[in-house]
């Protein structure tokens, strides 16, 4: 760098890990000094970043101050500014988000979450509070739904279940923490997160409404009996992997010859009970119910309905889905890349005696009718 007749340059003065800058990016830092000493300028340029390590070209220049006789003063200032550079470069990067369209990682944020619910990046991406939440239900197909919705270019999806509104330890951290869990998205993208436990939590509807009363909610449901069996299957395999004891499904479903009302999985399938709570805060028009059974059998028509509900430009098409005979369910094809859900999805349910299944069908018959009345549509449930 050249200013007012004096220039000194130090090449590759440092190599650091986890820099937040981009190769070729230039920065200058002015250091304000007393008026009679004018101004000191310090500049550096990121040279290259092989495998996460970066080196810098550094230069500095000064005007009247350069004529100081004491080398000790100049050396001390240089050391202080180099230390500032290293501290700047070694700032921890933000939580990674889903990859951008070109496959590159997002740039670091330029600000902390603002009062308007956004945190901006230099490349134009930003974090903002979700405009869409998949609220449930557990074992209803929420993972399949968010993966399929991610096929749309106008959607940015959080990859993990956030559990902000239902876990007190998370909720107490505030909306700024919730915002930090969201993916980086372009301004024309909608952000979506999914936490299946939201649907059955009594406190969540009010909390979400307080954040955004106009939010779009997606609820994916399956036949209540099938959902109970899937719920048991997940717990069964989890306990099996941890070498823990498990109870046979019949003993969980039936107690003293009657349906075991104390079994939590049964309560999760009483959809009308939970839906009543949500409708106290949101109109039914704000909640789109996805037919989870149809999503398994033929995902494309269900995803077109989701696009229309979210007022998205039609992009998802039939070619995005293909049936995997080995796995026994549909997988996704996106820009030539194919991917399937985890092997834990689509597990075979345990055998249940026909008499117990019949008890379950009878138990859910009336609750299902009440749910149909609440949402104004019917489903092909037994």
C-alpha positions in Angstrom: 0.0 0.0 0.0 1.4 3.5 -0.9 0.4 6.7 1.0 2.2 10.0 1.1 5.6 8.7 0.2 6.2 5.9 2.6 5.4 2.2 2.3 6.5 -0.9 4.1 5.2 -4.4 3.3 5.4 -7.7 5.2 4.7 -10.8 3.1 2.8 -13.8 4.5 3.1 -12.6 8.1 0.8 -15.2 9.6 -1.0 -18.4 9.0 -4.2 -19.0 11.0 -7.0 -21.5 11.2 -10.8 -20.9 10.7 -10.6 -17.5 9.1 -13.9 -15.9 8.3 -12.6 -14.1 5.2 -12.6 -15.1 1.5 -9.5 -15.4 -0.6 -8.7 -12.2 -2.4 -10.7 -10.1 0.1 -9.1 -6.8 1.0 -9.4 -4.9 4.3 -8.0 -1.7 5.5 -8.0 -0.5 9.1 -7.5 3.2 9.8 -5.9 4.1 13.2 -6.8 7.6 14.3 -3.9 9.4 16.0 -3.5 12.9 17.4 -4.0 15.6 14.7 -0.4 16.5 14.4 0.5 12.9 13.6 -2.1 12.6 10.9 -3.4 9.1 10.3 -1.9 5.6 10.1 -3.3 3.1 7.6 -3.0 -0.7 7.9 -4.1 -2.9 5.0 -4.1 -6.7 4.5 -5.2 -9.1 1.8 -6.0 -12.8 2.2 -3.6 -14.6 -0.1 -4.7 -18.2 -0.1 -6.5 -20.8 2.1 -5.2 -24.3 1.5 -7.3 -26.8 3.6 -8.6 -24.2 5.9 -5.3 -22.4 6.7 -4.9 -18.9 5.4 -2.0 -16.5 4.9 -2.0 -12.8 4.5 -0.2 -10.1 2.6 0.1 -7.1 4.9 1.1 -3.5 4.3 1.0 -0.2 6.2 1.6 3.4 5.4 1.5 6.7 7.2 2.1 10.4 6.4 3.7 12.8 8.8 3.8 10.1 11.4 6.2 8.1 9.2 8.9 10.7 9.9 9.1 9.8 13.6 12.7 9.0 14.5 12.0 6.2 17.0 11.9 2.8 15.4 10.7 1.5 18.7 7.4 3.3 18.3 6.8 2.1 14.8 7.6 -1.5 15.8 5.2 -1.4 18.8 2.4 -0.1 16.7 3.0 -2.8 14.0 3.0 -5.5 16.7 -0.3 -4.2 18.1 -2.0 -4.1 14.7 -0.8 -7.6 13.8 -2.3 -8.9 17.0 -5.6 -7.2 16.1 -5.5 -8.8 12.7 -5.0 -12.3 14.2 -7.9 -11.8 16.6 -10.1 -10.7 13.7 -9.2 -13.7 11.5 -9.6 -16.3 14.2 -13.2 -15.5 15.1 -15.3 -18.7 15.2 -17.5 -19.1 12.1 -21.3 -19.3 12.4 -23.2 -22.6 12.7 -23.1 -24.2 9.2 -26.4 -24.1 7.3 -27.6 -26.0 4.3 -25.3 -25.7 1.2 -25.9 -22.9 -1.2 -26.8 -23.5 -4.8 -23.2 -23.5 -5.9 -22.1 -25.9 -3.1 -20.0 -23.3 -1.3 -20.3 -22.4 2.3 -22.0 -19.2 3.3 -19.9 -16.2 4.3 -19.6 -15.1 7.9 -22.3 -12.9 9.3 -21.7 -9.1 9.4 -24.0 -8.5 12.3 -25.6 -10.2 15.3 -29.4 -11.0 15.0 -31.3 -7.7 14.7 -34.5 -6.7 16.3 -36.3 -7.4 13.1 -35.4 -11.1 13.3 -32.6 -11.2 10.7 -28.9 -11.7 10.6 -27.2 -10.8 7.3 -24.2 -12.1 5.4 -22.1 -10.3 2.8 -23.2 -12.6 0.0 -26.8 -11.6 0.4 -28.0 -14.6 2.5 -29.5 -14.1 5.9 -31.0 -15.9 8.8 -34.6 -15.0 9.6 -37.3 -16.5 11.8 -39.3 -19.2 9.9 -42.3 -18.4 7.9 -43.3 -22.1 7.8 -43.2 -24.7 10.7 -43.9 -28.4 10.3 -45.6 -29.0 13.7 -46.0 -32.7 13.6 -47.0 -35.3 14.2 -44.3 -37.7 15.5 -44.0 -40.7 13.2 -46.3 -39.0 10.8 -43.7 -38.5 8.0 -42.2 -35.1 9.0 -38.7 -36.0 7.8 -39.9 -37.1 4.4 -42.0 -33.9 4.2 -39.2 -31.5 4.9 -36.8 -33.3 2.6 -39.4 -33.2 -0.3 -40.1 -29.5 0.4 -36.4 -28.8 0.2 -36.6 -29.8 -3.5 -38.1 -26.3 -4.1 -35.5 -23.6 -4.7 -37.5 -21.0 -2.8 -37.3 -23.0 0.5 -34.5 -23.1 3.0 -34.9 -25.8 5.6 -33.4 -26.2 9.0 -31.7 -29.6 9.1 -32.3 -30.4 12.8 -35.3 -30.4 15.1 -35.0 -27.2 17.0 -37.4 -27.9 19.9 -37.6 -24.2 20.7 -41.2 -23.8 21.7 -41.6 -27.1 23.6 -38.3 -27.4 25.5 -38.1 -24.8 28.4 -34.2 -24.9 28.3 -34.4 -23.7 24.7 -37.3 -21.3 25.0 -35.7 -19.4 27.8 -32.8 -18.5 25.5 -35.1 -16.3 23.5 -35.8 -15.6 19.9 -32.3 -14.6 19.2 -31.2 -18.1 19.9 -34.0 -19.5 17.8 -32.9 -17.3 15.0 -29.4 -18.6 15.2 -30.6 -22.1 14.6 -32.1 -21.2 11.2 -30.4 -21.8 7.9 -28.9 -19.0 5.8 -31.2 -18.1 3.0 -31.6 -15.7 0.1 -34.1 -12.9 0.5 -36.6 -14.6 -1.8 -36.5 -17.9 0.1 -38.9 -19.1 2.8 -37.4 -20.7 5.9 -39.0 -23.8 7.4 -38.2 -25.8 10.5 -39.8 -29.0 11.8 -40.3 -30.3 15.3 -42.9 -33.1 15.5 -43.4 -32.7 19.2 -45.0 -29.3 18.7 -48.4 -30.7 17.7 -49.0 -32.5 21.0 -47.6 -29.8 23.3 -50.3 -27.7 25.0 -48.1 -24.6 25.4 -46.6 -24.4 21.8 -49.6 -22.9 19.9 -49.7 -19.8 22.1 -46.0 -19.4 21.9 -45.8 -19.6 18.1 -48.8 -17.3 17.8 -47.0 -14.7 19.9 -44.0 -14.9 17.6 -46.0 -14.7 14.3 -49.8 -15.0 14.2 -49.6 -15.2 10.3 -47.2 -18.1 10.1 -48.0 -21.1 7.8 -48.3 -24.4 9.6 -47.9 -27.9 8.1 -49.2 -30.9 9.9 -48.6 -34.4 8.5 -50.8 -37.2 9.8 -51.2 -40.9 9.2 -53.8 -43.5 10.1 -53.8 -43.2 13.9 -53.4 -47.0 14.4 -50.5 -47.1 11.9 -48.9 -44.2 13.7 -49.1 -45.9 17.1 -47.4 -49.0 15.6 -44.7 -46.9 14.1 -44.2 -45.1 17.4 -43.7 -48.4 19.2 -41.4 -49.6 16.5 -39.0 -46.6 16.9 -38.9 -47.0 20.7 -38.4 -50.8 20.3 -35.3 -50.4 18.0 -33.9 -47.6 20.1 -34.0 -49.8 23.2 -32.7 -52.8 21.3 -29.6 -50.8 20.2 -29.0 -49.7 23.7 -29.4 -53.3 25.0 -32.3 -52.3 27.2 -35.4 -54.3 28.0 -38.6 -53.7 26.1 -42.2 -54.7 26.5 -44.2 -56.6 23.9 -46.5 -54.3 22.0 -49.6 -56.1 23.2 -48.8 -55.3 26.8 -48.4 -51.7 25.9 -51.6 -51.4 23.9 -54.0 -53.4 26.2 -54.3 -53.5 29.9 -56.8 -55.7 31.7 -58.5 -56.5 28.4 -59.1 -52.8 27.5 -57.1 -50.2 25.5 -54.3 -48.9 27.7 -55.1 -45.1 28.0 -51.9 -44.6 29.8 -49.8 -45.4 26.8 -48.4 -42.1 25.5 -48.3 -43.3 21.9 -52.1 -43.7 21.9 -52.6 -40.1 23.2 -50.4 -38.7 20.3 -52.9 -40.3 17.8 -55.9 -38.6 19.4 -55.6 -35.8 16.7 -58.8 -33.9 17.5 -57.7 -33.3 21.1 -54.5 -31.6 20.0 -56.1 -29.9 17.0 -58.6 -28.2 19.3 -55.8 -26.5 21.1 -54.2 -25.2 17.9 -57.5 -23.8 16.6 -57.8 -21.6 19.7 -54.9 -19.6 18.2 -54.9 -20.2 14.5 -57.6 -20.3 11.9 -58.0 -23.7 10.1 -56.9 -21.9 6.9 -53.4 -21.4 8.4 -52.9 -25.2 9.0 -52.5 -27.5 6.0 -52.9 -31.1 6.8 -50.7 -33.4 4.7 -52.0 -36.9 4.2 -49.0 -38.9 5.4 -50.3 -42.2 4.0 -50.7 -40.7 0.5 -47.3 -39.1 0.8 -45.8 -42.6 1.2 -47.9 -44.1 -1.7 -47.6 -41.3 -4.2 -45.7 -38.2 -3.0 -46.1 -35.9 -6.0 -49.8 -35.0 -5.7 -49.4 -34.3 -2.0 -46.4 -32.0 -2.6 -48.3 -30.1 -5.2 -51.0 -29.3 -2.6 -48.2 -28.1 -0.2 -46.9 -25.8 -2.9 -50.3 -24.3 -3.5 -50.9 -23.8 0.3 -47.5 -22.0 0.6 -48.2 -20.0 -2.6 -44.9 -21.2 -4.1 -44.2 -21.2 -7.8 -44.7 -24.8 -9.1 -41.3 -26.4 -9.3 -41.5 -29.9 -7.7 -42.4 -32.4 -10.4 -42.9 -36.1 -10.8 -39.3 -36.6 -12.0 -38.1 -35.6 -8.5 -39.4 -39.0 -7.1 -38.5 -42.6 -7.9 -39.5 -45.8 -6.2 -36.7 -47.7 -4.6 -37.7 -51.4 -4.6 -35.0 -52.3 -2.2 -36.1 -49.9 0.5 -39.8 -50.1 -0.4 -40.5 -46.4 -0.5 -40.0 -43.3 -2.7 -36.6 -41.6 -2.8 -35.7 -38.2 -4.2 -33.9 -37.0 -7.3 -32.6 -33.5 -7.3 -30.5 -32.0 -10.2 -29.2 -35.5 -11.0 -28.4 -36.4 -7.4 -30.4 -39.2 -5.8 -31.0 -39.6 -2.1 -33.2 -41.7 0.2 -34.3 -41.3 3.8 -32.3 -43.0 6.5 -32.5 -46.7 7.0 -34.5 -46.2 10.2 -37.4 -45.0 8.0 -39.8 -47.5 6.7 -39.1 -50.3 9.2 -41.6 -53.2 9.4 -44.0 -53.0 12.2 -44.3 -55.8 14.8 -47.0 -58.4 14.3 -50.1 -57.5 16.3 -53.0 -59.9 16.9 -56.0 -59.1 14.7 -58.3 -58.9 17.8 -56.1 -56.1 19.3 -55.9 -54.3 16.0 -59.7 -54.4 15.8 -59.8 -52.9 19.3 -57.6 -50.0 18.1 -59.7 -49.3 15.1 -62.8 -49.1 17.2 -61.0 -46.9 19.8 -60.0 -44.4 17.2 -63.3 -44.4 15.2 -65.1 -41.6 17.2 -62.0 -39.4 17.7 -61.3 -39.6 14.0 -64.8 -38.4 13.2 -64.3 -35.4 15.5 -61.1 -34.6 13.8 -62.7 -34.7 10.3 -65.3 -32.2 11.5 -62.6 -29.8 12.9 -60.6 -29.7 9.6 -63.5 -30.0 7.2 -62.2 -33.0 5.3 -62.0 -36.8 5.7 -59.1 -39.3 5.4 -59.1 -42.9 4.4 -58.3 -44.2 7.9 -59.6 -47.6 9.1 
